[in-house]
Amino acid sequence: MARNKHEFRPDTFREDILGKILLTKKQSQRLLRWVLFCTVCLTGLILQDVVMSRFTIFGTTTDLVPCCILAICILQGAESGCIFALCASLIYYFSGSAPGIFAIPMLTCIAVLTAIFRQAYLRKGFSTLLLCTAGALLVYEIGTFLIGLFLGSTIGSRFPAFLITALITLAFVPLLYPILLSIGKIGGETWKE
């Protein structure tokens, strides 16, 4: 009888919900990171649609959700950022705030290509994130303008409005950077230099 007591010990179970899904500590930290990134994008969507849509500068407003998606993908790198960009742009389209279905492939491709460029040629830091996000957002706004022009939903004289939208939105990147950087450190760095 004493021998059987030492041969088998049942596994200990955690009482919280993450223990029931069988996630390791590192996996639960990474899950928390991506949930917080989604929360930042959702907050940007709410700010854009509820608050910033009431204020216009030269007839334009902000594009906070594409800015958040692009900044997160650029900050996290192409490998994990591309999946996030695809999922977030899908949610952005289905929220009804996206300019059209073309926002899904356009946001995903621009985010991934910019993240690859940043990883290949630039160092990690605020200035490179601002530069890459500015370039990616400018390409997104110009692409949105050209597609809108092709579809007949805008006119050529509205081009400066798209550029002003990109500039106004870039003013939010310095506010986003410390938040995204601190969230990105949860669960370990994905991009080692």
Stockholm file with secondary structure:
# STOCKHOLM 1.0

chainA/1-193         MARNKHEFRPDTFREDILGKILLTKKQSQRLLRWVLFCTVCLTGLILQDVVMSRFTIFGTTTDLVPCCILAICILQGAESGCIFALCASLIYYFSGSAPGIFAIPMLTCIAVLTAIFRQAYLRKGFSTLLLCTAGALLVYEIGTFLIGLFLGSTIGSRFPAFLITALITLAFVPLLYPILLSIGKIGGETWKE
#=GR chainA/1-193 SS CHHHHHHCCCCCCCSSHHHHTTCCHHHHHHHHHHHHHHHHHHHHHHIIIIIGGGCCBTTBCCCHHHHHHHHHHHHHCHHHHHHHHHHHHHHHHHTTCSSCTTHHHHHHHHHHHHHHHHHHHCCSSHHHHHHHHHHHHHHHHHHHHHHHHHHTSSCGGGHHHHHHHHHHHHTTHHHHHHHHHHHHTTTCCSCCC
#=GC SS_cons         CHHHHHHCCCCCCCSSHHHHTTCCHHHHHHHHHHHHHHHHHHHHHHIIIIIGGGCCBTTBCCCHHHHHHHHHHHHHCHHHHHHHHHHHHHHHHHTTCSSCTTHHHHHHHHHHHHHHHHHHHCCSSHHHHHHHHHHHHHHHHHHHHHHHHHHTSSCGGGHHHHHHHHHHHHTTHHHHHHHHHHHHTTTCCSCCC
//
